[in-house]
């Protein structure tokens, strides 16, 4: 994924946010990356990565970050037509 928590500024709850329209409530220690113009309202998350890129929304526990490449590989096999668009 390439985004680490320590490379981004964090709020008082330890959340690192990329995106102008991200609103967090009762959430701690998350990494959020939303594209320009996209709004996200997130409540009650702790230790999650939330990323939207190329029309794909991914929500993964931070301690499973190393599995993201495998998840994408599996999804490409199950839904190859999506990636041909």
C-alpha positions in Angstrom: 0.0 0.0 0.0 2.9 2.4 0.6 1.2 4.6 3.2 2.5 4.2 6.7 1.0 5.7 9.8 4.2 7.4 10.8 4.6 9.3 7.5 1.3 11.1 8.0 0.2 13.7 10.5 -2.1 12.2 13.2 -5.0 13.8 15.1 -5.4 13.5 18.8 -7.0 10.0 18.4 -4.1 8.8 16.4 -5.9 8.8 13.1 -3.9 9.7 9.9 -6.2 11.1 7.2 -5.6 11.9 3.5 -8.7 13.6 2.0 -10.5 16.8 2.4 -13.9 15.4 3.3 -13.2 12.7 5.8 -15.2 12.9 9.0 -14.4 10.5 11.9 -16.4 9.9 15.0 -15.3 7.7 17.9 -12.5 6.3 15.8 -8.9 5.7 16.8 -5.6 4.7 15.3 -6.9 4.5 11.7 -5.3 5.3 8.3 -7.9 6.9 6.0 -7.1 7.7 2.3 -10.0 9.0 0.2 -9.7 10.6 -3.3 -10.3 14.3 -3.9 -14.0 15.1 -3.9 -15.1 11.9 -2.1 -16.7 12.2 1.3 -16.4 9.5 4.0 -18.2 9.4 7.4 -16.8 6.8 9.6 -17.8 5.9 13.2 -16.5 3.4 15.7 -13.4 2.2 13.9 -10.3 1.2 15.7 -7.0 0.2 14.0 -8.4 0.1 10.5 -7.1 1.1 7.1 -9.8 2.6 4.8 -8.7 3.4 1.3 -10.6 4.2 -1.9 -8.6 4.1 -5.2 -9.6 3.3 -8.8 -13.2 2.8 -7.8 -12.4 0.2 -5.1 -13.2 0.7 -1.4 -11.0 -1.3 0.9 -11.5 -1.6 4.7 -8.9 -3.8 6.4 -7.7 -4.2 9.9 -4.2 -2.6 10.2 -2.7 -5.8 11.5 -3.8 -7.5 8.2 -2.1 -4.9 6.0 0.4 -7.5 4.6 -2.6 -9.4 3.2 -3.8 -6.5 0.9 -1.8 -7.6 -2.1 -3.2 -11.1 -1.8 -6.8 -9.8 -1.5 -6.4 -7.8 -4.7 -4.9 -10.7 -6.5 -7.8 -12.9 -5.4 -10.4 -10.3 -6.4 -8.8 -9.9 -9.9 -9.3 -13.7 -10.4 -12.9 -13.6 -9.1 -14.0 -10.4 -10.9 -11.6 -9.9 -13.9 -14.1 -7.9 -15.9 -14.0 -5.1 -13.4 -10.3 -4.5 -14.0 -10.8 -4.4 -17.8 -13.0 -1.3 -17.7 
